[in-house]
Amino acid sequence: MEIDNFVSYLQRAAFNQKSFTKSAFVQSRKKISPQVFKYLSDALIDEFYTDNDLSVKLWKGFRLLAVDGSRMTLPITDELKAMYGTSNNQNDADVVQGRCSILYDVENKHVLDGILAPLEQGERALALAHLEYCRSGDLVIYDRGYPAYSFIHAHMERGLECLIRVKTNFSQVTLDFASSGKPSQAVDIYPGKNTKISDKAYERDTPMKVRLIRVELPKGDVEILMTTLLDTKVYPNSIFKKLYAKRWGVETFYDELKNKLKVEHFSGYSSHSIQQDFHAALFISNVQTLIVSDLEEEIAEGNKNRRLEYKVNNNLSYGLLKNRVLELFLEEESMEKAVMELKTLFKKHLIPIRPNRSFGRESGKYRSRMKPKITKNQKDTI
């Protein structure tokens, strides 16, 4: 059905596309590298950040990036078991899962890099791989699963700033800071005693200056943040609670990726197909974000005359983009007509932003649950 609808759409859009069989589709997609979608997304992002200073949103001159990892449930096949590994759910059944890591621009809502790897690869290692897509002057925010001397050192080597939530017992330094009651303190940290440093560019007694910040939470709990932003005048303590909260943007993106783009409803069972679907979803997300960003000023102007502020319905916008993305990239003439049509449709289906709404976070929601098996012909292909 998807193939028939796809061909019918191309014919209606005046593309001379003949019909083809399921078998032909399967054979043809084997010839397409998943990196094609990665390449297209990179080209799109490079264009956005090049000579576009008026449109690129920054925080105090920084690109504000966030990294987060998640598990992704994959089809249960021998190939994927061998490649990605398995974990047990509450019913002791094998679940095939991969580890996903995303580098996300939280102000401009673009995915700069995405990796889907075996579970044996840790979140910290994948995060370091993302640094290739950062540039000097970026500020990267991390949750508490990432801090380590070598991790922060890798950022400093590249001229990157970072802000990381740390556990109170991260080291004796953080324990002393937590008990001191101080709102902020610049401290020296060192490599761990059992850390291998023979392949590092520093010695075991090489200090690294970081700043610890105490954040008081509503229920009386205390959160400790570690940052390379040492200047207390330029970056006062009061800004960090709100700054760290901006990391939530990458969490929100995972909701889009899994529940709106339905990335886990894969259209094939091979590793090749899995990687194609994953990188195609990230590419489509960046296309959608570019179009929506062009509408922001117009929507903001319209909101002045409304009781509530309105925004683009992301869930619906992905559906509207599904077929029309073909026109954007296959039309021999200008793509302006397709872009304008999409903008008109996006504006037609705005939704209100409800203030003071909050939703409880289900920790570990995707960690080991068994999902209903999604057959390949039920995939809403992008």
C-alpha positions in Angstrom: 0.0 0.0 0.0 2.8 2.4 0.9 4.5 1.7 -2.5 1.3 2.2 -4.4 0.6 5.5 -2.6 4.1 6.6 -3.1 4.0 6.0 -6.9 0.5 7.5 -7.2 1.7 10.7 -5.5 4.7 11.0 -7.8 2.5 10.5 -10.8 0.1 13.2 -9.6 3.0 15.5 -9.0 4.0 15.1 -12.7 7.0 12.9 -11.9 7.2 10.1 -14.4 7.6 7.2 -12.0 6.6 3.7 -13.0 5.3 1.3 -10.4 7.6 -1.3 -8.8 7.3 -4.4 -6.6 8.1 -4.9 -3.0 11.0 -7.1 -4.1 12.4 -4.4 -6.3 12.1 -1.9 -3.4 14.0 -4.2 -1.0 16.8 -4.9 -3.5 17.1 -1.2 -4.4 17.4 0.1 -0.9 20.3 -2.2 -0.3 22.3 -0.1 -2.7 21.7 3.1 -0.7 24.1 3.9 2.1 22.5 5.1 5.3 25.2 7.8 5.3 23.4 9.5 2.4 20.8 10.8 4.8 23.5 11.8 7.2 25.3 13.7 4.4 22.1 15.5 3.4 21.4 16.5 7.0 25.0 17.8 7.5 24.7 19.8 4.3 21.4 21.3 5.5 22.9 22.2 8.9 26.1 23.7 7.4 24.0 25.9 5.2 21.9 27.1 8.2 24.9 28.2 10.2 26.8 29.8 7.3 26.3 33.5 6.7 23.0 33.4 8.7 23.9 35.3 11.8 20.5 37.1 12.1 18.6 33.8 12.2 20.9 31.7 14.4 19.9 31.9 18.1 22.8 32.0 20.5 23.1 32.2 24.3 25.6 34.9 25.3 27.5 34.3 22.1 27.5 30.5 22.4 25.7 27.8 20.3 23.9 26.1 23.1 24.1 22.3 22.6 22.9 19.4 24.6 23.8 15.7 24.5 21.6 12.8 25.8 21.4 9.1 25.2 18.6 6.7 25.1 17.9 3.1 24.3 16.1 2.2 21.1 14.1 -1.1 20.8 14.9 -3.0 17.6 13.4 -6.0 15.8 14.4 -9.3 17.2 16.5 -11.0 14.6 19.7 -13.0 14.8 21.7 -10.4 12.9 20.5 -7.6 15.2 21.1 -9.7 18.3 24.7 -10.3 17.3 25.3 -6.7 16.3 23.5 -4.7 19.1 23.2 -7.2 21.9 20.2 -8.0 24.0 18.8 -7.1 27.4 16.2 -8.7 29.6 12.9 -7.1 30.4 10.7 -7.7 33.4 9.4 -10.9 31.8 13.0 -12.2 31.3 12.5 -12.1 27.6 15.3 -11.0 25.3 14.9 -7.6 23.9 17.2 -6.3 21.2 18.2 -2.7 21.9 20.7 -0.2 20.5 22.1 2.9 22.2 21.1 6.1 20.7 23.0 9.4 21.3 22.0 12.8 20.0 23.8 16.1 19.8 21.1 18.8 19.7 21.1 22.6 19.3 18.5 23.4 21.9 17.9 27.0 20.8 17.6 26.4 17.1 16.2 22.8 17.4 18.5 21.1 15.0 20.1 17.7 15.3 23.8 18.2 14.7 24.7 14.5 15.0 23.0 11.2 15.8 24.5 7.8 16.5 22.8 4.4 16.9 25.3 1.9 18.3 25.5 -1.4 20.2 24.6 -1.2 23.9 28.2 -2.1 24.8 29.3 1.4 23.7 28.8 3.8 26.6 27.0 7.1 26.5 30.3 9.0 27.3 32.1 7.4 24.4 29.3 8.3 22.0 29.2 11.9 23.4 33.0 12.3 22.7 32.3 11.1 19.1 29.8 14.0 18.8 32.6 16.6 19.4 33.6 16.3 15.8 30.4 18.3 15.0 31.1 21.0 17.6 33.2 24.1 17.1 35.3 26.3 19.3 33.0 28.5 21.4 30.2 26.0 21.7 28.7 25.4 25.1 27.5 21.7 25.6 25.2 20.7 28.4 25.2 17.1 29.9 23.2 15.2 32.5 24.9 13.5 35.5 25.9 10.3 33.6 28.8 12.0 31.8 31.3 13.8 34.1 34.9 12.6 34.2 38.3 14.4 34.1 39.2 13.0 30.7 35.7 13.9 29.4 36.0 17.6 30.4 39.7 17.7 29.2 38.6 16.6 25.7 36.3 19.6 25.6 39.0 22.0 26.7 41.3 20.7 24.1 38.8 21.7 21.4 38.0 25.1 22.9 34.6 24.0 24.0 32.8 25.0 27.2 30.6 22.5 29.1 28.0 22.4 31.9 27.4 19.1 33.6 25.3 17.9 36.4 27.3 15.8 38.9 26.4 13.5 41.7 27.3 14.7 45.2 29.7 11.8 45.6 31.4 12.3 42.3 34.6 13.0 44.2 35.8 14.3 47.5 35.9 17.8 46.1 32.1 17.7 45.3 31.4 16.1 48.8 33.3 19.0 50.5 31.5 21.5 48.3 28.1 20.1 49.1 28.7 20.2 52.8 30.2 23.7 52.7 26.9 25.4 51.9 28.7 27.7 49.4 26.7 28.8 46.3 29.7 28.6 44.0 33.4 27.6 44.1 36.3 27.3 41.7 38.1 24.0 42.4 40.9 21.9 41.0 40.1 18.3 39.9 42.5 15.5 39.0 42.4 12.2 37.2 41.1 9.3 39.2 43.6 7.1 41.0 42.7 4.1 38.9 42.4 5.9 35.6 44.7 4.9 32.8 46.7 7.9 31.7 49.6 6.3 29.7 47.8 7.3 26.5 46.8 10.8 27.7 48.3 14.2 27.2 48.3 14.9 31.0 49.8 13.5 34.2 48.0 12.2 37.2 48.9 15.3 39.2 47.8 17.7 36.4 45.1 20.0 37.9 42.1 21.2 35.9 40.1 24.2 37.1 36.3 23.9 37.1 33.5 25.7 38.9 30.9 24.1 41.1 27.5 25.6 41.5 24.8 24.8 44.0 21.2 24.9 42.7 18.3 24.8 45.1 15.3 22.7 43.9 11.7 23.5 44.8 11.3 20.5 47.2 14.5 21.4 49.2 16.8 19.1 47.3 20.2 20.3 46.1 21.7 19.9 42.6 25.4 20.4 41.9 26.5 21.6 38.5 30.1 21.6 37.2 31.2 24.0 34.5 34.2 25.4 32.7 32.6 28.9 32.7 34.7 30.3 35.5 34.0 34.1 35.3 31.5 34.8 38.0 30.8 38.4 36.8 30.0 37.3 33.2 28.2 34.1 34.4 26.7 34.8 37.8 25.3 31.8 39.9 21.7 32.9 39.3 21.7 32.0 35.6 22.7 28.4 35.9 19.4 26.9 37.0 17.6 28.2 34.0 20.6 27.4 31.7 20.8 23.8 32.8 17.0 23.5 32.3 17.5 24.2 28.6 18.9 20.7 28.3 15.3 19.6 28.4 15.1 20.4 24.7 17.0 17.2 23.8 14.6 15.2 26.0 11.7 16.8 24.1 13.4 15.8 20.8 13.4 12.2 21.8 9.7 12.4 22.3 9.4 13.6 18.7 11.8 11.0 17.4 10.0 8.1 19.1 6.4 9.1 19.2 5.9 11.5 16.2 8.5 10.2 13.7 8.0 6.7 15.1 11.6 5.8 14.5 11.3 2.5 16.3 8.7 1.3 13.8 11.3 0.2 11.4 10.6 -0.5 7.8 13.0 -3.5 7.6 14.7 -6.1 9.7 18.4 -5.7 8.6 20.9 -3.5 10.2 21.2 -1.6 6.9 17.5 -0.8 7.0 17.6 0.2 10.7 20.4 2.7 10.0 18.6 4.0 7.0 15.4 4.6 8.9 17.3 6.2 11.8 19.3 8.7 9.8 16.3 9.5 7.5 14.2 10.4 10.5 16.9 12.8 11.8 17.2 14.3 8.3 13.4 14.9 8.1 13.4 16.4 11.5 16.0 19.0 10.4 14.0 19.8 7.2 10.9 20.3 9.3 12.7 22.6 11.7 14.1 24.8 8.9 10.6 25.4 7.5 9.1 26.1 11.0 11.9 28.5 11.9 11.1 30.5 8.8 7.5 31.0 10.2 8.5 32.0 13.7 8.4 35.8 13.2 5.0 35.6 11.3 3.5 33.4 14.1 4.9 35.7 16.8 3.3 38.7 15.1 -0.1 36.9 15.0 0.2 35.9 18.6 0.0 39.6 19.6 -3.7 39.6 18.9 -4.4 36.2 20.6 -5.2 35.4 24.2 -2.8 32.4 24.1 0.4 32.0 22.1 0.2 29.5 19.3 2.8 27.3 17.7 3.1 24.8 14.8 1.6 21.4 15.5 4.8 19.3 15.1 2.9 16.0 15.0 0.7 17.2 12.1 3.6 19.0 10.3 5.5 15.7 10.0 2.5 14.1 8.3 2.1 17.1 6.0 5.7 16.9 5.1 5.7 13.2 4.3 5.1 13.3 0.6 5.9 16.9 -0.1 9.5 16.4 0.9 9.9 14.6 -2.4 8.9 17.8 -4.3 11.5 19.8 -2.3 14.3 17.6 -3.6 13.1 16.2 -6.9 11.5 19.3 -8.5 13.7 20.4 -11.4 12.5 24.0 -11.0 12.5 26.1 -7.9 11.4 24.5 -4.6 9.8 27.7 -3.5 6.3 26.6 -4.5 6.5 23.5 -2.3 8.0 25.4 0.6 5.2 28.0 0.4 2.6 25.3 0.3 4.0 23.7 3.4 4.2 27.0 5.3 0.6 27.7 4.4 -0.5 24.3 5.7 1.7 24.6 8.9 0.1 28.0 9.7 -3.4 26.6 9.1 -2.9 24.0 11.8 -1.4 26.0 14.7 -2.1 24.8 18.3 -2.2 26.9 21.5 0.6 26.8 24.1 -1.0 26.0 27.4 0.8 27.7 30.3 1.8 26.0 33.5 1.3 22.5 32.2 3.7 19.8 33.4 3.9 16.1 32.9 5.6 13.6 35.2 8.7 11.9 33.8 8.6 8.1 33.6 12.2 7.2 34.4 13.4 4.2 32.4 10.3 4.1 30.3 12.1 2.7 27.3 14.8 0.8 29.0 13.6 -2.8 28.8 10.0 -3.0 27.9 8.8 -5.4 25.2 6.9 -3.6 22.5 4.3 -5.1 20.2 6.0 -6.5 17.1 5.5 -4.0 14.2 5.5 -5.8 10.9 7.3 -4.1 8.0 4.2 -3.4 6.0 2.7 -1.3 8.8 5.5 1.3 8.7 4.4 4.8 7.9 7.3 5.4 5.6 8.8 8.9 5.5 
